[in-house]
Amino acid sequence: MSLTLLPQSGFSVMPWKNGGGTTIEIAVSPHGAGLDDFDWRVSMARVEGSGPFSRFADIDRCLCVLGGAGIVLKPLERGSVTLTQDSPPYVFPADLALDADVPDGPITDLNVMVRRGRARSFVSRMHGTQSLTVSGMADVTLMLLSTDARAVCGATVLSAQSGDVLRLDGRDVSCTLAAQDASVPLGLILIELWQTAQS
């Protein structure tokens, strides 16, 4: 059980699977896994224009808009879905063919992908409070910060900046987060990940 800081300066930049842009990889399991053999993967991407989403067989995907006006997802044979920074996380099959449109300019999004039968996830937005306690209910809990924060887990005390990620490993462990500036509400996206089978 441990709390570690994943600074944004250490995130890996790699091309999209379809070659249409670049993605920033935050964390992946197993460590060092590629796009075809991960159990779960958390990344961010900047979507500059309209086009098809990369397809991943046997993967479920959760999308959150982090910056920009919004994105419109257009699955084939289904109605379109519009996501903004105020929208709840949106889950859909990553092997579904769909196009994306950014009618009001580029956006930055968060992608959480899990391989069916090997991992599952739950993603939630948390904001509007000065402090909160995150209890480790999952095998791995990631906290993507949108404000500077201070985290305490037992004897471990970490300071993190907006855009950094805090990683909590292990169940039945908790950490307390507080905004470093008392006048700014704490904001983050909580990503809980369970390993349901080994690779």
C-alpha positions as CSV (number, residue, x, y, z in Angstrom):
1,M,0.0,0.0,0.0
2,S,1.5,3.3,-1.0
3,L,0.8,6.9,-2.2
4,T,3.0,8.2,-5.0
5,L,3.2,11.3,-7.1
6,L,3.1,11.0,-10.9
7,P,4.2,14.5,-12.1
8,Q,2.9,15.6,-15.5
9,S,6.5,16.2,-16.5
10,G,7.0,12.4,-16.4
11,F,4.0,11.5,-18.6
12,S,4.9,9.7,-21.9
13,V,3.9,11.2,-25.3
14,M,3.0,8.7,-28.0
15,P,1.1,8.6,-31.3
16,W,-2.6,7.7,-31.6
17,K,-3.3,4.2,-32.7
18,N,-4.8,5.6,-35.9
19,G,-2.0,8.0,-36.4
20,G,-4.2,11.1,-36.3
21,G,-2.6,12.8,-33.3
22,T,-0.7,12.2,-30.1
23,T,-1.7,11.0,-26.7
24,I,-0.1,11.5,-23.3
25,E,0.1,8.3,-21.3
26,I,-0.3,8.7,-17.5
27,A,-0.3,5.1,-16.4
28,V,-0.7,1.6,-17.9
29,S,-0.9,-2.0,-16.6
30,P,1.1,-4.1,-16.9
31,H,4.0,-1.6,-16.7
32,G,5.4,-1.0,-20.2
33,A,2.5,-2.6,-22.0
34,G,1.7,-1.3,-25.5
35,L,-1.6,-0.4,-27.2
36,D,-2.4,-4.0,-28.1
37,D,-1.6,-5.8,-24.7
38,F,-2.6,-3.5,-21.8
39,D,-5.1,-4.5,-19.2
40,W,-5.9,-0.9,-18.3
41,R,-4.5,2.4,-19.6
42,V,-5.1,6.0,-18.6
43,S,-4.1,8.8,-20.9
44,M,-4.9,12.3,-22.1
45,A,-5.2,13.6,-25.7
46,R,-5.8,16.9,-27.5
47,V,-8.4,16.6,-30.3
48,E,-7.6,19.3,-32.8
49,G,-10.3,18.6,-35.4
50,S,-13.0,16.2,-36.6
51,G,-12.3,12.6,-37.5
52,P,-12.6,9.0,-36.5
53,F,-11.7,7.7,-33.1
54,S,-9.1,4.9,-32.8
55,R,-10.7,1.5,-32.4
56,F,-9.6,-1.0,-29.7
57,A,-10.9,-4.6,-29.8
58,D,-12.3,-6.0,-26.5
59,I,-11.8,-2.6,-24.7
60,D,-14.3,-0.4,-22.8
61,R,-13.5,3.3,-22.8
62,C,-14.4,6.2,-20.5
63,L,-14.1,9.7,-21.8
64,C,-14.0,13.0,-19.9
65,V,-13.5,16.5,-21.3
66,L,-10.7,18.4,-19.4
67,G,-10.4,21.5,-21.5
68,G,-12.1,23.3,-24.4
69,A,-15.8,23.8,-25.3
70,G,-16.8,20.2,-26.0
71,I,-16.8,17.2,-28.3
72,V,-19.6,15.5,-30.2
73,L,-19.3,11.7,-30.5
74,K,-21.2,10.2,-33.5
75,P,-21.5,6.4,-33.2
76,L,-22.7,4.7,-36.3
77,E,-26.4,3.8,-36.2
78,R,-26.9,5.7,-32.9
79,G,-27.7,9.3,-31.9
80,S,-24.8,11.7,-31.2
81,V,-23.5,12.5,-27.7
82,T,-22.2,15.9,-26.7
83,L,-19.6,16.0,-23.9
84,T,-18.4,19.2,-22.1
85,Q,-16.3,19.9,-19.0
86,D,-19.5,19.7,-17.0
87,S,-20.6,16.3,-18.4
88,P,-20.2,13.1,-16.3
89,P,-17.7,10.6,-17.5
90,Y,-19.0,8.8,-20.6
91,V,-18.5,5.0,-21.0
92,F,-18.7,3.3,-24.4
93,P,-17.2,0.3,-26.2
94,A,-13.9,1.2,-27.8
95,D,-14.4,-1.3,-30.6
96,L,-17.4,0.8,-31.8
97,A,-16.8,2.7,-35.0
98,L,-17.5,6.4,-34.3
99,D,-16.5,9.9,-35.5
100,A,-15.8,12.9,-33.3
101,D,-16.5,16.5,-34.0
102,V,-15.1,19.6,-32.1
103,P,-17.3,22.4,-33.6
104,D,-16.1,25.1,-31.2
105,G,-12.4,24.4,-31.3
106,P,-9.8,21.9,-29.9
107,I,-10.4,20.0,-26.7
108,T,-8.3,18.0,-24.2
109,D,-9.8,14.8,-23.0
110,L,-9.1,12.0,-20.5
111,N,-9.3,8.4,-21.6
112,V,-9.6,5.4,-19.3
113,M,-9.5,2.1,-21.1
114,V,-9.9,-1.4,-19.7
115,R,-9.7,-4.8,-21.3
116,R,-12.9,-6.8,-20.9
117,G,-12.4,-9.8,-18.6
118,R,-9.1,-8.4,-17.2
119,A,-9.9,-5.1,-15.6
120,R,-12.7,-2.7,-14.8
121,S,-12.9,1.0,-13.8
122,F,-15.1,3.6,-12.3
123,V,-14.4,7.3,-13.0
124,S,-16.0,10.3,-11.2
125,R,-15.5,14.1,-11.0
126,M,-15.0,15.6,-7.6
127,H,-14.9,19.3,-6.9
128,G,-16.2,22.2,-4.8
129,T,-14.7,21.3,-1.4
130,Q,-11.6,22.3,0.5
131,S,-10.6,18.8,1.5
132,L,-11.7,15.2,1.1
133,T,-10.7,11.7,2.1
134,V,-10.2,9.2,-0.7
135,S,-10.6,5.6,0.5
136,G,-8.8,2.9,-1.5
137,M,-11.6,0.7,-2.6
138,A,-9.8,-0.4,-5.8
139,D,-6.5,-2.1,-6.6
140,V,-5.2,1.2,-8.0
141,T,-6.8,4.7,-7.4
142,L,-5.6,7.6,-9.6
143,M,-6.4,11.2,-8.8
144,L,-5.9,13.7,-11.6
145,L,-5.8,17.1,-10.0
146,S,-7.3,20.3,-11.4
147,T,-6.0,22.4,-8.5
148,D,-2.7,22.4,-6.5
149,A,-3.1,20.0,-3.5
150,R,-1.5,18.5,-0.5
151,A,-2.0,14.8,0.2
152,V,-1.5,12.9,3.4
153,C,-1.4,9.1,3.6
154,G,-0.1,7.8,7.0
155,A,3.4,9.1,7.3
156,T,3.6,10.1,3.6
157,V,2.9,13.8,2.8
158,L,3.0,15.0,-0.9
159,S,2.5,18.3,-2.6
160,A,1.2,18.2,-6.1
161,Q,0.3,20.7,-8.8
162,S,-2.7,21.0,-11.0
163,G,-2.3,18.5,-13.8
164,D,-0.3,16.0,-11.7
165,V,-1.7,12.6,-10.7
166,L,-1.6,11.0,-7.3
167,R,-1.6,7.2,-7.3
168,L,-2.9,5.2,-4.4
169,D,-2.0,1.4,-4.5
170,G,-3.9,-1.1,-2.4
171,R,-7.3,-1.5,-0.9
172,D,-8.4,-0.5,2.6
173,V,-6.0,2.5,2.6
174,S,-7.0,6.1,2.5
175,C,-5.5,9.5,1.9
176,T,-6.7,13.0,2.7
177,L,-6.4,15.8,0.1
178,A,-6.7,19.5,0.7
179,A,-6.3,22.5,-1.7
180,Q,-3.0,24.3,-1.1
181,D,-4.8,27.6,-1.5
182,A,-7.6,27.8,1.0
183,S,-9.5,30.2,-1.2
184,V,-9.6,27.7,-4.1
185,P,-12.0,24.7,-4.1
186,L,-10.3,21.3,-4.5
187,G,-11.0,19.7,-7.9
188,L,-10.0,16.3,-9.3
189,I,-11.0,13.3,-11.4
190,L,-11.0,10.1,-9.4
191,I,-10.1,6.9,-11.4
192,E,-10.6,3.6,-9.7
193,L,-9.1,0.5,-11.3
194,W,-9.6,-3.2,-10.5
195,Q,-7.6,-6.1,-11.9
196,T,-10.1,-8.9,-12.5
197,A,-7.7,-11.3,-14.2
198,Q,-4.0,-11.5,-14.8
199,S,-2.4,-11.1,-18.3
